[in-house]
Amino acid sequence: MTSGLEGGADFGEAGGVHEDRLHPLHALREEAGAGPAALAGGRAVWPGAGEALPAPGAICRPEAGRHLLPRRRLAVLQHRYRLAPEHKYPAAYEDCLNATIHFMRNTEHYGVDPARISVCGDSAGGNLAAAVSQTLAGRSDLPKLRAQILIYPGLQALDFNLPSYQQNRGVPLLFRERAAFFALQYLNGDASHMEELLEGSHIPPDIRLKYRKWVSADNIPEKFKARGYKPHIPREFKAEIFEEFKRKFEPSLCPLLAEDAVIQQLPESFILTCEYDVLRDDGLLYKKRLEDNGVRVTWYHLEDGFHGIMSLYGYQILKFPSAKRGLDSVVKFIKGL
């Protein structure tokens, strides 16, 4: 399930965007007037981001795009960005940010309404969409985003022992250990300290206390702990590990850690979570943060869903009814914008 821009691309010395990496998908676009615009940060053919690293990712099947587009005039832009481990953080984030800014400054060229631009991503792409939304929130020189659509996003790397990580540690398509491995590959291309990351020994006590108000099982509704959850006691803090991991506390890598002043400026949001997904609680925690800061949130939870299920839409032998329900929920949200 890995694809995208293998080996990366030259995005210019000054962070420019090469047009050969930005593709309006004319085959999946209705031409009658300017519709809402969705900037896709990834390899997808509909508004979804792929992955910042070789992880289960994008909603990439043409059938998914056809499911969405005929129901509303929609211009979809595909953006391919550099992947880890060859291109470490913040390469993917910067590529997506630069592409989004480029798109916003050239809306007439792409035939879209600048007041109706949304960003969308799934899995690691949901992380990138959330990070780009936060970065653009305070920009007065660009159009305001109309919405962000986050589909089972990964939003933090502090706590790999939240209820969903414990309950779904061995559930495909994203295992707990693989989630940590991919996070480390994106950060520095080295997963040798994965055990320390999983056990939480990379977090100083003061930082753990600071972010506990945002990243904690205490903020997860009790019904999501019913399948079994035991509070985790982190192992002893290792300062040398923190030095290697300290960039993991940057909001552009972990959007769940952004300050309230940033969260308050975010656009209307859609979050989709799956019950059988290690990243479920990342979505639940971000939903709470957004709502606590007055941001309107539409939340859709697939009780029988698992991580990556949307990317299987269109594969007949692997076509799950819940994938269509998830797509329908995105369609409904976009139609309501």
MIBA-654712 format. One record per residue (C-alpha): residue number from 1; x, z, y. Coordinates in steps of 0.5 Angstrom, whole numbers, plus 500, padded with zeros to 3 digits. Layout:
BEGIN
pos=NUM; xx=X; zz=Z; yy=Y
...
end
This chain:
BEGIN
pos=1; xx=500; zz=500; yy=500
pos=2; xx=506; zz=499; yy=505
pos=3; xx=507; zz=493; yy=509
pos=4; xx=507; zz=492; yy=516
pos=5; xx=513; zz=490; yy=520
pos=6; xx=519; zz=491; yy=515
pos=7; xx=526; zz=492; yy=519
pos=8; xx=523; zz=492; yy=525
pos=9; xx=523; zz=488; yy=531
pos=10; xx=526; zz=487; yy=538
pos=11; xx=522; zz=490; yy=543
pos=12; xx=527; zz=489; yy=549
pos=13; xx=532; zz=494; yy=552
pos=14; xx=527; zz=496; yy=557
pos=15; xx=521; zz=498; yy=552
pos=16; xx=518; zz=491; yy=554
pos=17; xx=513; zz=488; yy=549
pos=18; xx=514; zz=481; yy=545
pos=19; xx=508; zz=477; yy=545
pos=20; xx=510; zz=475; yy=538
pos=21; xx=508; zz=482; yy=536
pos=22; xx=501; zz=482; yy=539
pos=23; xx=496; zz=478; yy=536
pos=24; xx=489; zz=477; yy=538
pos=25; xx=485; zz=476; yy=532
pos=26; xx=481; zz=470; yy=534
pos=27; xx=478; zz=469; yy=527
pos=28; xx=475; zz=476; yy=528
pos=29; xx=473; zz=475; yy=535
pos=30; xx=466; zz=473; yy=538
pos=31; xx=467; zz=469; yy=544
pos=32; xx=461; zz=470; yy=548
pos=33; xx=463; zz=474; yy=553
pos=34; xx=468; zz=480; yy=554
pos=35; xx=466; zz=486; yy=549
pos=36; xx=469; zz=492; yy=548
pos=37; xx=476; zz=492; yy=546
pos=38; xx=480; zz=496; yy=541
pos=39; xx=487; zz=496; yy=541
pos=40; xx=490; zz=496; yy=534
pos=41; xx=497; zz=499; yy=533
pos=42; xx=499; zz=497; yy=526
pos=43; xx=498; zz=491; yy=521
pos=44; xx=491; zz=491; yy=521
pos=45; xx=486; zz=486; yy=522
pos=46; xx=481; zz=490; yy=525
pos=47; xx=482; zz=496; yy=530
pos=48; xx=486; zz=501; yy=525
pos=49; xx=493; zz=503; yy=526
pos=50; xx=498; zz=502; yy=520
pos=51; xx=503; zz=507; yy=519
pos=52; xx=509; zz=509; yy=523
pos=53; xx=513; zz=510; yy=516
pos=54; xx=511; zz=507; yy=509
pos=55; xx=505; zz=512; yy=508
pos=56; xx=498; zz=510; yy=505
pos=57; xx=495; zz=507; yy=512
pos=58; xx=492; zz=502; yy=515
pos=59; xx=485; zz=499; yy=514
pos=60; xx=487; zz=492; yy=513
pos=61; xx=482; zz=488; yy=509
pos=62; xx=479; zz=482; yy=512
pos=63; xx=472; zz=485; yy=509
pos=64; xx=473; zz=491; yy=514
pos=65; xx=473; zz=487; yy=520
pos=66; xx=468; zz=482; yy=518
pos=67; xx=464; zz=489; yy=517
pos=68; xx=465; zz=491; yy=524
pos=69; xx=465; zz=485; yy=528
pos=70; xx=459; zz=481; yy=527
pos=71; xx=455; zz=487; yy=530
pos=72; xx=458; zz=488; yy=536
pos=73; xx=462; zz=483; yy=541
pos=74; xx=469; zz=486; yy=540
pos=75; xx=476; zz=483; yy=541
pos=76; xx=481; zz=486; yy=536
pos=77; xx=488; zz=486; yy=538
pos=78; xx=494; zz=487; yy=532
pos=79; xx=500; zz=490; yy=534
pos=80; xx=506; zz=491; yy=529
pos=81; xx=511; zz=496; yy=531
pos=82; xx=517; zz=499; yy=528
pos=83; xx=517; zz=503; yy=522
pos=84; xx=521; zz=509; yy=519
pos=85; xx=526; zz=511; yy=516
pos=86; xx=530; zz=505; yy=519
pos=87; xx=527; zz=506; yy=526
pos=88; xx=526; zz=514; yy=527
pos=89; xx=521; zz=517; yy=532
pos=90; xx=520; zz=516; yy=537
pos=91; xx=520; zz=508; yy=536
pos=92; xx=513; zz=507; yy=533
pos=93; xx=510; zz=512; yy=538
pos=94; xx=514; zz=508; yy=544
pos=95; xx=512; zz=501; yy=541
pos=96; xx=505; zz=503; yy=541
pos=97; xx=505; zz=506; yy=548
pos=98; xx=508; zz=500; yy=551
pos=99; xx=503; zz=495; yy=547
pos=100; xx=497; zz=499; yy=550
pos=101; xx=500; zz=499; yy=557
pos=102; xx=501; zz=491; yy=556
pos=103; xx=494; zz=490; yy=554
pos=104; xx=491; zz=494; yy=559
pos=105; xx=495; zz=490; yy=564
pos=106; xx=493; zz=484; yy=562
pos=107; xx=486; zz=485; yy=560
pos=108; xx=484; zz=478; yy=563
pos=109; xx=488; zz=474; yy=559
pos=110; xx=485; zz=478; yy=553
pos=111; xx=478; zz=477; yy=555
pos=112; xx=476; zz=484; yy=555
pos=113; xx=473; zz=489; yy=560
pos=114; xx=478; zz=494; yy=562
pos=115; xx=473; zz=500; yy=562
pos=116; xx=471; zz=499; yy=555
pos=117; xx=478; zz=499; yy=552
pos=118; xx=479; zz=504; yy=546
pos=119; xx=484; zz=506; yy=541
pos=120; xx=484; zz=507; yy=534
pos=121; xx=488; zz=509; yy=528
pos=122; xx=488; zz=511; yy=521
pos=123; xx=492; zz=516; yy=517
pos=124; xx=499; zz=516; yy=521
pos=125; xx=496; zz=511; yy=525
pos=126; xx=491; zz=516; yy=527
pos=127; xx=497; zz=520; yy=530
pos=128; xx=499; zz=514; yy=534
pos=129; xx=493; zz=513; yy=537
pos=130; xx=492; zz=520; yy=539
pos=131; xx=499; zz=521; yy=542
pos=132; xx=498; zz=514; yy=546
pos=133; xx=491; zz=517; yy=548
pos=134; xx=494; zz=524; yy=551
pos=135; xx=500; zz=520; yy=554
pos=136; xx=495; zz=515; yy=558
pos=137; xx=490; zz=521; yy=560
pos=138; xx=494; zz=523; yy=566
pos=139; xx=495; zz=515; yy=568
pos=140; xx=492; zz=513; yy=575
pos=141; xx=495; zz=506; yy=575
pos=142; xx=492; zz=504; yy=569
pos=143; xx=484; zz=503; yy=566
pos=144; xx=482; zz=510; yy=563
pos=145; xx=481; zz=509; yy=555
pos=146; xx=473; zz=509; yy=553
pos=147; xx=474; zz=512; yy=547
pos=148; xx=479; zz=514; yy=541
pos=149; xx=477; zz=513; yy=534
pos=150; xx=481; zz=517; yy=529
pos=151; xx=480; zz=516; yy=522
pos=152; xx=483; zz=522; yy=517
pos=153; xx=489; zz=523; yy=522
pos=154; xx=495; zz=527; yy=521
pos=155; xx=496; zz=531; yy=527
pos=156; xx=501; zz=537; yy=526
pos=157; xx=507; zz=538; yy=522
pos=158; xx=507; zz=546; yy=523
pos=159; xx=503; zz=548; yy=517
pos=160; xx=503; zz=545; yy=510
pos=161; xx=499; zz=551; yy=507
pos=162; xx=492; zz=550; yy=511
pos=163; xx=486; zz=550; yy=506
pos=164; xx=486; zz=542; yy=505
pos=165; xx=493; zz=542; yy=503
pos=166; xx=493; zz=547; yy=498
pos=167; xx=486; zz=544; yy=495
pos=168; xx=488; zz=537; yy=495
pos=169; xx=496; zz=538; yy=494
pos=170; xx=495; zz=533; yy=488
pos=171; xx=490; zz=528; yy=490
pos=172; xx=491; zz=521; yy=491
pos=173; xx=493; zz=517; yy=495
pos=174; xx=497; zz=522; yy=499
pos=175; xx=500; zz=528; yy=496
pos=176; xx=502; zz=534; yy=499
pos=177; xx=509; zz=533; yy=498
pos=178; xx=509; zz=526; yy=500
pos=179; xx=506; zz=528; yy=507
pos=180; xx=512; zz=532; yy=508
pos=181; xx=517; zz=527; yy=506
pos=182; xx=514; zz=522; yy=510
pos=183; xx=514; zz=526; yy=516
pos=184; xx=521; zz=528; yy=515
pos=185; xx=523; zz=520; yy=514
pos=186; xx=519; zz=519; yy=521
pos=187; xx=523; zz=525; yy=524
pos=188; xx=530; zz=523; yy=522
pos=189; xx=530; zz=519; yy=516
pos=190; xx=532; zz=525; yy=512
pos=191; xx=528; zz=529; yy=507
pos=192; xx=533; zz=534; yy=504
pos=193; xx=530; zz=540; yy=507
pos=194; xx=523; zz=538; yy=505
pos=195; xx=522; zz=545; yy=501
pos=196; xx=523; zz=549; yy=508
pos=197; xx=518; zz=545; yy=511
pos=198; xx=513; zz=546; yy=506
pos=199; xx=514; zz=553; yy=506
pos=200; xx=514; zz=554; yy=514
pos=201; xx=521; zz=557; yy=515
pos=202; xx=523; zz=551; yy=520
pos=203; xx=518; zz=555; yy=525
pos=204; xx=521; zz=561; yy=529
pos=205; xx=516; zz=567; yy=530
pos=206; xx=515; zz=566; yy=537
pos=207; xx=513; zz=559; yy=536
pos=208; xx=509; zz=560; yy=530
pos=209; xx=505; zz=566; yy=535
pos=210; xx=504; zz=561; yy=541
pos=211; xx=501; zz=555; yy=536
pos=212; xx=497; zz=560; yy=532
pos=213; xx=491; zz=559; yy=537
pos=214; xx=491; zz=552; yy=535
pos=215; xx=494; zz=551; yy=528
pos=216; xx=491; zz=556; yy=523
pos=217; xx=486; zz=557; yy=518
pos=218; xx=482; zz=562; yy=522
pos=219; xx=480; zz=556; yy=526
pos=220; xx=477; zz=552; yy=519
pos=221; xx=470; zz=553; yy=518
pos=222; xx=469; zz=558; yy=512
pos=223; xx=465; zz=553; yy=508
pos=224; xx=472; zz=549; yy=507
pos=225; xx=475; zz=554; yy=504
pos=226; xx=470; zz=555; yy=498
pos=227; xx=475; zz=551; yy=493
pos=228; xx=480; zz=556; yy=493
pos=229; xx=485; zz=558; yy=499
pos=230; xx=490; zz=563; yy=499
pos=231; xx=493; zz=565; yy=506
pos=232; xx=501; zz=563; yy=506
pos=233; xx=506; zz=568; yy=508
pos=234; xx=512; zz=564; yy=511
pos=235; xx=519; zz=564; yy=508
pos=236; xx=524; zz=567; yy=512
pos=237; xx=526; zz=563; yy=519
pos=238; xx=532; zz=559; yy=518
pos=239; xx=535; zz=557; yy=525
pos=240; xx=539; zz=552; yy=523
pos=241; xx=533; zz=548; yy=520
pos=242; xx=529; zz=549; yy=526
pos=243; xx=535; zz=545; yy=530
pos=244; xx=534; zz=539; yy=526
pos=245; xx=526; zz=540; yy=526
pos=246; xx=525; zz=542; yy=533
pos=247; xx=523; zz=535; yy=536
pos=248; xx=517; zz=536; yy=531
pos=249; xx=514; zz=541; yy=536
pos=250; xx=513; zz=535; yy=541
pos=251; xx=506; zz=533; yy=542
pos=252; xx=508; zz=525; yy=542
pos=253; xx=509; zz=527; yy=535
pos=254; xx=504; zz=533; yy=533
pos=255; xx=498; zz=531; yy=538
pos=256; xx=495; zz=538; yy=536
pos=257; xx=500; zz=542; yy=540
pos=258; xx=498; zz=538; yy=547
pos=259; xx=497; zz=543; yy=552
pos=260; xx=489; zz=544; yy=554
pos=261; xx=491; zz=541; yy=561
pos=262; xx=492; zz=534; yy=557
pos=263; xx=486; zz=535; yy=552
pos=264; xx=481; zz=536; yy=557
pos=265; xx=483; zz=529; yy=560
pos=266; xx=482; zz=525; yy=553
pos=267; xx=476; zz=520; yy=553
pos=268; xx=470; zz=521; yy=548
pos=269; xx=473; zz=521; yy=541
pos=270; xx=471; zz=520; yy=534
pos=271; xx=474; zz=523; yy=528
pos=272; xx=473; zz=522; yy=521
pos=273; xx=475; zz=527; yy=515
pos=274; xx=475; zz=526; yy=508
pos=275; xx=474; zz=533; yy=503
pos=276; xx=479; zz=531; yy=498
pos=277; xx=485; zz=529; yy=503
pos=278; xx=491; zz=534; yy=505
pos=279; xx=490; zz=532; yy=512
pos=280; xx=482; zz=534; yy=513
pos=281; xx=484; zz=540; yy=516
pos=282; xx=488; zz=537; yy=522
pos=283; xx=482; zz=533; yy=524
pos=284; xx=478; zz=539; yy=524
pos=285; xx=483; zz=543; yy=528
pos=286; xx=483; zz=537; yy=533
pos=287; xx=475; zz=537; yy=533
pos=288; xx=475; zz=544; yy=535
pos=289; xx=481; zz=543; yy=540
pos=290; xx=477; zz=537; yy=543
pos=291; xx=470; zz=541; yy=543
pos=292; xx=473; zz=547; yy=546
pos=293; xx=476; zz=543; yy=552
pos=294; xx=469; zz=540; yy=554
pos=295; xx=471; zz=533; yy=550
pos=296; xx=465; zz=530; yy=547
pos=297; xx=466; zz=529; yy=539
pos=298; xx=463; zz=525; yy=534
pos=299; xx=465; zz=527; yy=527
pos=300; xx=463; zz=524; yy=521
pos=301; xx=465; zz=528; yy=514
pos=302; xx=466; zz=524; yy=507
pos=303; xx=464; zz=529; yy=502
pos=304; xx=466; zz=525; yy=497
pos=305; xx=472; zz=521; yy=501
pos=306; xx=479; zz=522; yy=500
pos=307; xx=485; zz=520; yy=504
pos=308; xx=486; zz=512; yy=504
pos=309; xx=479; zz=510; yy=502
pos=310; xx=478; zz=506; yy=508
pos=311; xx=483; zz=501; yy=506
pos=312; xx=480; zz=500; yy=500
pos=313; xx=474; zz=497; yy=503
pos=314; xx=474; zz=490; yy=500
pos=315; xx=477; zz=491; yy=494
pos=316; xx=471; zz=490; yy=489
pos=317; xx=474; zz=494; yy=483
pos=318; xx=476; zz=499; yy=488
pos=319; xx=470; zz=499; yy=493
pos=320; xx=467; zz=506; yy=494
pos=321; xx=460; zz=507; yy=497
pos=322; xx=463; zz=512; yy=501
pos=323; xx=468; zz=507; yy=504
pos=324; xx=462; zz=503; yy=507
pos=325; xx=459; zz=509; yy=510
pos=326; xx=465; zz=511; yy=513
pos=327; xx=465; zz=504; yy=516
pos=328; xx=458; zz=504; yy=518
pos=329; xx=459; zz=511; yy=522
pos=330; xx=465; zz=507; yy=526
pos=331; xx=460; zz=501; yy=527
pos=332; xx=455; zz=506; yy=530
pos=333; xx=460; zz=510; yy=534
pos=334; xx=462; zz=503; yy=537
pos=335; xx=455; zz=501; yy=538
pos=336; xx=454; zz=507; yy=542
pos=337; xx=459; zz=506; yy=547
end
